[in-house]
Amino acid sequence: MQNGARTVETDKMLEDPEKPKEIWTDYVWADTEVEAMQKCQIKAQEATVEGKALVKLIGQPKKVGKGKRYECQFEGEIYDT
């Protein structure tokens, strides 16, 4: 599957301003900040598709410690599973 096709699908989703939002953290392993950003954006797209609600990456990924682990923060609508 091409990332371009997935981006077009998620861009069509509209945010419901009346739905409550939640913020959560997840982690990725990356060699650079650019790679971390790409991996965090992919996680946001996957969460959008799975939850059928728009999920956005908030800010830049933050390096955790001295290793290759980065913290991503996301915001999305709360949805029923």
C-alpha positions as CSV (number, residue, x, y, z in Angstrom):
1,M,0.0,0.0,0.0
2,Q,1.4,3.4,-0.9
3,N,1.5,6.1,1.8
4,G,0.1,8.7,-0.6
5,A,-3.1,6.7,-1.0
6,R,-3.5,6.4,2.8
7,T,-2.9,10.1,3.3
8,V,-5.6,11.0,0.8
9,E,-8.1,8.8,2.7
10,T,-7.3,10.2,6.1
11,D,-7.3,13.8,4.8
12,K,-11.0,13.4,3.8
13,M,-12.0,12.6,7.4
14,L,-13.5,15.5,9.2
15,E,-13.0,16.3,12.9
16,D,-16.2,16.3,15.0
17,P,-15.8,19.4,17.2
18,E,-18.4,18.0,19.7
19,K,-16.6,14.7,20.3
20,P,-14.3,14.5,23.3
21,K,-10.5,14.3,22.6
22,E,-7.8,12.4,24.2
23,I,-4.0,12.8,24.2
24,W,-1.7,9.8,24.5
25,T,2.0,8.9,24.1
26,D,3.6,6.1,22.1
27,Y,7.2,5.4,21.3
28,V,9.3,4.6,18.1
29,W,12.9,3.5,17.5
30,A,14.7,5.6,15.0
31,D,18.3,6.7,14.1
32,T,17.3,10.3,13.4
33,E,14.7,12.8,14.3
34,V,13.5,12.9,10.7
35,E,13.0,9.1,10.8
36,A,11.2,9.4,14.1
37,M,8.8,12.0,12.7
38,Q,8.0,9.7,9.7
39,K,7.4,6.7,12.0
40,C,5.2,8.8,14.4
41,Q,3.1,10.1,11.4
42,I,2.6,6.5,10.2
43,K,1.4,5.5,13.7
44,A,-1.1,8.5,13.5
45,Q,-2.3,7.3,10.1
46,E,-2.7,3.7,11.3
47,A,-4.7,4.9,14.4
48,T,-6.9,7.0,12.2
49,V,-7.7,4.1,9.9
50,E,-8.3,1.6,12.9
51,G,-10.4,4.0,14.9
52,K,-12.2,5.7,11.9
53,A,-11.5,9.0,13.6
54,L,-8.8,11.6,12.9
55,V,-5.6,11.2,14.9
56,K,-2.9,13.9,14.7
57,L,0.7,13.9,15.8
58,I,1.3,16.8,18.3
59,G,4.6,18.6,17.9
60,Q,7.9,17.0,17.2
61,P,9.0,13.6,18.5
62,K,11.2,13.9,21.6
63,K,14.3,11.8,22.1
64,V,14.2,9.7,25.3
65,G,17.6,9.2,27.0
66,K,20.7,8.6,25.0
67,G,19.5,5.8,22.8
68,K,17.3,5.7,19.7
69,R,13.9,5.8,21.3
70,Y,11.6,8.8,20.6
71,E,8.4,9.8,22.3
72,C,5.4,10.7,20.1
73,Q,2.3,12.5,21.4
74,F,-1.0,12.1,19.6
75,E,-4.4,13.7,19.8
76,G,-7.6,12.1,18.6
77,E,-11.3,11.7,19.1
78,I,-12.3,9.2,21.7
79,Y,-14.1,6.3,19.9
80,D,-15.9,3.2,21.0
81,T,-14.2,-0.1,20.4
